Amino acid sequence: MQMYMSELRDYTDWIGKTPQCIFENVIRLGGWRMVFPSKLPRWASKVRNFFNRTPAKLTRLQPDAEKKIVKAVQRLKAELECEEERQRQEDRKWERTPEDRRLWPHGNKPNPNPIVLPKHCSGKPPSKAIADIGWTEALALKKSLSGAAYKDETGRIWYQMSAGSTIYHWGGTPNPLTTSIEAAIVNEARGQNDTPVFKMISPDGTGGSREIIIKNRGTDTLVDAGVTIDIRNLVVYDEVFQGSYNYDDAMVVGFAAHKALDVKPHVGAWDFYVNPALRYWDLNQTTFPEKDPRFPNRKPLAEEI
């Protein structure tokens, strides 16, 4: 069933439809950034987990496959590294050795050193996601993935995030002013084997990603290469610490977009999200409700803007 853009922006047109229907129309019209170009309505944030299909089993990929697939998905990281290299060479393009300076007459300015980027760099101006990135966000982007990757029972790929990315999913609520420091401490000092949960994401083609939080039993990766594990008893479903669907994944579209559509609208209260009754389901096996079924006396979701 095809929907107009105006219908995708109005929750009254979601009621009774399946997440699969909404998902297909979002893909057709260019992704979530086209549907919600500046601000995410409160209702959209509340029902986000209807798109967050949870796998039952994960199989870790072999090392060679992991390296290739992780490298392929880290487009923004590669672009960031190319831009950093370009800036390094730009800053040093007038540098000269003592011999260079001796050979040039006083007052004459030599030609700049040429900027030579690695072959995989396009040489084009950086995208907005990279041009606007701050140093803490750049550091987080470089360290966003651990390097481990898994395939679920449907063939979908899940990427294990760094230990530092788990700080919102256990313990106390991080201070917004010190999140980068807290993440760095967990990532570099504590490490994944001493962090109580794993965080996994799976980009879905909309610019966003599915997300799950899995209990850690004291290891650096969920399982060894080639091993399959049933995660149904390990997935965290706590209302505050659970994984939540991302409309704009930082690894895919950059931190500015991720903050606008995911971080700012997020509320960590136990009663904020309206979660589907079944977590192990296809996107066509449930429909969007008019109200949060737990709180029938609350106003309709469409009014939460």
N, C-alpha and C positions, 0 to 999 in steps of 0.2 A: 504493500500500500504506500503510494507516494504521498509525501506531505510537503507543504509549502514551508519556507523559512519562517514565516510568521507563526505557523502552527508549532514549530519546534521551539519557539520562544514563549509559548503560552502553555502552562501546565494543564489547563482545562482540556487541551487537545491531546495530552498524554494519557489521561485517565482512561483505563480500560484497554489501552494498547500494550503490547509486549515490549520489553527492552530491545528485543531483536528488531522490531519495526523501527523504533527510534534510532537505534544504532545504524541500520542500513541507510536511513535517510540522512543521518549526520555524515556518513561516509560519502554519500552521493553529492552532498552540497558542500564538501570541502573540509569537514572536520569541526571540532568544537570551537575553534577560534573564529570561525565564520558565524556560528550560531550565537555565541556569546563573545562579541569582539572586545568588550571593555569590562563588563561587570557580570558576575555570576549571580543570578537570583537566589535567594535563600532556599526556595523550594528545590532548586536544582542541586544545591549542595546537600540537602537533606536526603534526597532519593538517589544519590550517586552510586550507592552500593548495589542497586539493581543491575548495574553493568559489571559488577565485580565478581564474575563467575569464579568459584573456588575449585581448584583441581582436587582429585582424591589421591592421586599418586604422582610422584616426580621421579624421573630417572636422570642421574647426572650424566652429562655428555663426556666423551673421551677428550683428553687434553688438546689434541690438534683441532678438533671440532670446536671446542670452547674458545680457543684463541681466535679462530676465524670469525665466529659468530659474534663474539664480544667486540672485536675490532670493527665489524661491519655496522653494529648498532651505535657505536660511539662517534657518530658524525660530528656532533658539536665539540667533543673533546679534540678530535683531529683538527677541526677548524680553529679552535682556540690555540692549539700548539703551533699551527702555521702562522697565525697572527702574532703570537709572541715571538716567534723566530723572525718575522718580518720587522717587528718593532726593534728587536735587538740589533739587527743589521742596519736599520734606519738610524738608530742612535750612534752607531759606530762608523757610518759611511764616510766621515771626514777624518777618521783616525789615520795617522801617518807614523811610520817608523822614523827614528832619528835620521836614517839614510835618506828616506823620502824627503824629509824637510830640508836636508842639506842640498839635495839636487835641485829643488825648486827655488828660483830666485825670490828674494825677499819681496813680499807684497803680492806675489802671484798665488792664485788659488787653484789647486789641482782639481781634476775631475773627481767626483765622489766614487767611492768604492761601489761596485755593482752589487745589487741585492739578488742573491741566488737562493731561491727556496727549494726545498725537497720536491721531487717530481710529483708527489701526491697532492701538493698544495696548488690550488687553482690560480692564485695570483690576483683574484678578484677582491674588491673591498669586502671586509667582513660583514656578516649578516648582523641585523640589529641585536639579535640575542647575544652575539659575541661582543659587538661594539659597546653595549651598555653594561657589560658584566663587571662586577667589582672584584677585588683581589680575593676576598674570602669566598665568593661564589666560584671564582675560577679554580681555587684550590679544591672546593667541594666537587666541582665537575670532574676534575682530574682523578679524584679518588672515589667517585660515585659507585663504581662497580668493583666487586672483589675479584672478578675473573672467572668465577664458577658459574656455569649455566646448566639448566635442567630442561627436560622435555616432559610435559604432562601426558595424560592418557589420550588426549585429543590431538597431540602433536604440537601444541603451542609451546613456545620457548619462554622460560622464566629465568631472569637474571638475578643472581645474588648480589645485593647491594653491600657496600662497605659497612663495617660495624658502626661507624659514626652516624650512619643514616638511621639507626634504630632508636635514637634518643627520645623520640616522642612515643615510643611503644613499650616502655617499661619504666619503672621508677617514678620520680617526680616530674612535674611539668617543667621543661627547660625555660630559663629566662630568655625572652626574645633578644635581649641585648648581648647575651653570652652564648647563644646556640652554637656559633662556629667554634668557639673555644671548647665547649662541652663535647661537640662532635669529634674534634681533633684529639681530645684526651681519650675518649672511648676508642677511637680508631687506632691511635698510635701507642697509647700506654696500656689500655685494657686489652684490646684485641678481640677478635670475634669469639675465640674459645672461652673467654671470660665474660662474654655478653650474653644475657639470658634469652635473646631471641635472634632469629634471622629475619631479614626483610627481603622479600622477593617482588620484582615487578615484571610485567609482561606488556609491552607496548602493543596497542591493538589497531593501529592504522588511523585513528581519529586525531592524533596528536597527544592523546592521553594514554593511560595504562591501567591495567588491573594490578592489584597489590594484595599480598598476603603476608601475614606475620606468623612465623612458625617457632615454637619453643625449641631452644637449643639445649642439647644434652652434654655440652662441654667440648665441642669440636669446632674446627675452623670452616668446615663445609658440612652441608647437611648429610651427605654420604660420599663414599669414594666414587671414582669414575666408573661408569657402567652399572652402578647399583641402583635398584628401584626401591622406593620407600613409600608406604601408605602413610599419608600425613593427616588423615582425618582426625586422629586423636591428638595431634600436635598443633593444629591451627589455633591461633588466639582469637577468640570471639568476644572478649571483654569489650564492653561498649566504648571504653575510653582508649584502650590500647590496640584495638583491632586494626587491620589494614583497611584502607578506604580507597575507592576508585579515584584516579587522578584525571581530571578533565584536560589538564595541560601538564605533561610530565617534564620535569626540569631537564632530564637527560635528552629528551626529544626536541623540545622547543625553547629551552633556556629558562633561567631562573625568574626573569621578570614576568613572563607569562604564567609560570607556575605559581608565583606569589599571588597574581591577580585572580586566577580562577580556582586555586586550591588552598593556599595558605591563609589568605585573608578571610575567605568565607567559612573556614573550618571552625567548629566549636567543639571543644573536647568533652562536653557534658555527656553523661550516660544516656540521656533521653533525646539527643539531637538527631541522630540518623534514623531514618525509617528503613529498616533492613528487611529483605525478603525472608519469608518463612523458611525456605529451602536454600541452602548455600551451595550444594552440589547439584547444579541445574544448568540447563541450557537457557539462553536468553529468551527463548520463546515459550517457556513453561510457567510464566507468571505475568501479571499485568500490574500497571501502576494504580495505586489506590487513590481515592479522593481525599482521605484523611489518614493520619497515622492510626492504624487499627488498635494500638495500645491505648490511645487517648481519644476516644470518640467524641469527647466534649470540646476538644480543641478545634480551632477554626480550620477550614479546608486548606490543604497545602498550597493551592493556587494563590491564596491570599498572603502567603509568606514571601514577600518580595524583598 
